[in-house]
């Protein structure tokens, strides 16, 4: 059986909302465009390792913690 890819879009939205951040605030923390964040949250693509690192840093968690959140949303 094929392994399901981590859902970084859902994880990004969950973490952003959990921390009370708007997409604009997340943009300011990461330097990513608001439209990019919106497309990511809607699952339009898989982010790069560099983007995953920026998001994890903005959420004040490690890269592996963010990856775990993307694989298992109950761990967010």
Backbone as CSV, one residue per row, in Angstrom:
resi,resn,N_x,N_y,N_z,CA_x,CA_y,CA_z,C_x,C_y,C_z
1,UNK,0.832,-1.168,0.000,0.000,0.000,0.000,0.889,1.248,0.000
2,UNK,0.524,2.230,-0.795,1.298,3.467,-0.899,1.137,4.305,0.367
3,UNK,2.227,4.910,0.754,2.218,5.768,1.934,1.641,7.131,1.563
4,UNK,0.773,7.652,2.405,0.171,8.956,2.171,1.191,10.060,2.439
5,UNK,1.219,11.060,1.560,2.131,12.189,1.731,1.663,13.069,2.894
6,UNK,2.605,13.674,3.604,2.217,14.602,4.674,1.402,15.761,4.091
7,UNK,0.409,16.213,4.828,-0.455,17.315,4.385,0.010,18.608,5.062
8,UNK,1.013,19.245,4.460,1.546,20.469,5.039,0.569,21.630,4.946
9,UNK,-0.329,21.597,3.983,-1.335,22.646,3.877,-2.263,22.645,5.085
10,UNK,-2.774,21.473,5.413,-3.664,21.356,6.571,-2.901,21.659,7.856
11,UNK,-1.678,21.171,7.952,-0.863,21.422,9.146,-0.586,22.916,9.304
12,UNK,-0.307,23.598,8.198,-0.048,25.037,8.250,-1.268,25.774,8.772
13,UNK,-2.424,25.446,8.233,-3.647,26.122,8.665,-3.949,25.823,10.133
14,UNK,-3.823,24.555,10.545,-4.077,24.188,11.938,-3.141,24.929,12.889
15,UNK,-1.846,24.931,12.575,-0.877,25.597,13.438,-1.092,27.112,13.451
16,UNK,-1.381,27.668,12.305,-1.606,29.123,12.217,-2.806,29.527,13.073
17,UNK,-3.903,28.795,12.935,-5.106,29.108,13.699,-4.897,28.831,15.193
18,UNK,-4.211,27.754,15.515,-3.938,27.412,16.920,-3.153,28.530,17.603
19,UNK,-2.265,29.171,16.859,-1.443,30.237,17.415,-2.060,31.626,17.232
20,UNK,-3.269,31.653,16.686,-3.981,32.921,16.530,-3.371,33.855,15.500
21,UNK,-2.749,33.277,14.475,-2.104,34.078,13.439,-2.987,34.194,12.204
22,UNK,-2.995,35.355,11.600,-3.647,35.522,10.297,-2.646,35.111,9.223
23,UNK,-3.124,34.969,8.007,-2.201,34.689,6.912,-1.229,35.847,6.738
24,UNK,-1.686,37.060,6.979,-0.817,38.228,6.871,0.288,38.180,7.926
25,UNK,-0.075,37.817,9.145,0.933,37.710,10.212,1.944,36.615,9.886
26,UNK,1.459,35.486,9.358,2.366,34.402,8.985,3.281,34.844,7.845
27,UNK,2.757,35.627,6.935,3.568,36.179,5.840,4.695,37.029,6.405
28,UNK,4.377,37.854,7.394,5.392,38.725,7.991,6.463,37.908,8.725
29,UNK,6.069,36.805,9.333,7.029,35.971,10.067,7.925,35.148,9.142
30,UNK,7.390,34.764,7.985,8.114,33.853,7.098,8.718,34.512,5.864
31,UNK,8.168,35.644,5.454,8.598,36.268,4.207,7.936,35.652,2.984
32,UNK,7.001,34.723,3.215,6.266,34.101,2.107,5.104,35.001,1.709
33,UNK,4.736,34.988,0.443,3.604,35.769,-0.029,2.305,35.213,0.548
34,UNK,1.353,36.099,0.864,0.059,35.673,1.405,-0.654,34.736,0.429
35,UNK,-0.544,35.006,-0.866,-1.201,34.147,-1.864,-0.575,32.751,-1.861
36,UNK,0.735,32.681,-1.618,1.427,31.387,-1.535,0.896,30.613,-0.332
37,UNK,0.761,31.285,0.803,0.253,30.632,2.015,-1.169,30.124,1.778
38,UNK,-1.995,30.926,1.145,-3.376,30.518,0.854,-3.402,29.286,-0.048
39,UNK,-2.584,29.276,-1.087,-2.541,28.122,-2.002,-2.018,26.884,-1.274
40,UNK,-1.015,27.067,-0.415,-0.481,25.959,0.367,-1.568,25.375,1.264
41,UNK,-2.296,26.243,1.978,-3.340,25.782,2.888,-4.465,25.052,2.162
42,UNK,-4.642,25.343,0.888,-5.668,24.657,0.097,-5.124,23.400,-0.587
43,UNK,-3.892,23.024,-0.248,-3.333,21.776,-0.747,-2.951,21.775,-2.204
44,UNK,-2.601,22.923,-2.745,-2.289,23.010,-4.176,-0.914,22.467,-4.536
45,UNK,-0.016,22.330,-3.540,1.326,21.836,-3.828,2.013,21.416,-2.541
46,UNK,3.150,20.784,-2.689,3.992,20.362,-1.565,5.091,21.414,-1.404
47,UNK,5.257,21.971,-0.203,6.287,23.001,-0.016,7.694,22.420,-0.049
48,UNK,8.646,23.287,-0.321,10.054,22.876,-0.319,10.533,22.703,1.126
49,UNK,11.677,22.075,1.285,12.274,21.904,2.619,12.553,23.274,3.234
50,UNK,13.003,24.221,2.423,13.275,25.571,2.909,12.001,26.225,3.452
51,UNK,10.891,26.049,2.748,9.617,26.617,3.191,9.133,25.923,4.459
52,UNK,9.285,24.608,4.532,8.900,23.871,5.738,9.686,24.398,6.936
53,UNK,10.965,24.666,6.746,11.803,25.205,7.818,11.337,26.594,8.246
54,UNK,10.996,27.446,7.279,10.502,28.789,7.595,9.208,28.713,8.406
55,UNK,8.306,27.826,7.987,7.036,27.687,8.692,7.249,27.154,10.102
56,UNK,8.068,26.135,10.238,8.350,25.567,11.563,8.932,26.637,12.483
57,UNK,9.854,27.417,11.963,10.465,28.486,12.766,9.405,29.507,13.188
58,UNK,8.516,29.865,12.283,7.456,30.824,12.608,6.529,30.277,13.687
59,UNK,6.294,28.955,13.664,5.422,28.327,14.654,6.166,27.963,15.944
60,UNK,7.483,28.243,15.956,8.341,27.975,17.115,8.361,26.484,17.481
61,UNK,8.456,25.670,16.424,8.598,24.223,16.598,9.730,23.759,15.683
62,UNK,10.181,22.532,15.889,11.243,21.991,15.035,10.654,21.489,13.711
63,UNK,11.531,21.321,12.749,11.109,20.745,11.469,10.464,19.375,11.637
64,UNK,11.087,18.464,12.422,10.472,17.154,12.633,9.102,17.230,13.327
65,UNK,8.925,18.197,14.232,7.614,18.357,14.876,6.568,18.797,13.853
66,UNK,6.954,19.694,12.947,6.023,20.155,11.920,5.696,19.015,10.957
67,UNK,6.698,18.206,10.631,6.482,17.051,9.760,5.485,16.088,10.428
68,UNK,5.652,15.834,11.735,4.739,14.943,12.464,3.318,15.501,12.443
69,UNK,3.196,16.811,12.573,1.883,17.447,12.503,1.267,17.234,11.124
70,UNK,2.077,17.352,10.087,1.583,17.171,8.718,1.165,15.726,8.450
71,UNK,1.817,14.780,9.116,1.457,13.370,8.936,0.262,12.972,9.804
72,UNK,0.183,13.527,11.002,-0.847,13.156,11.987,-1.389,14.441,12.607
73,UNK,-2.463,14.957,12.065,-2.948,16.274,12.483,-3.333,16.334,13.948
74,UNK,-3.589,15.209,14.575,-3.915,15.241,16.004,-2.701,15.575,16.851
75,UNK,-1.511,15.573,16.256,-0.280,15.908,16.985,0.073,17.375,16.875
76,UNK,-0.772,18.157,16.240,-0.477,19.590,16.068,-0.713,20.351,17.361
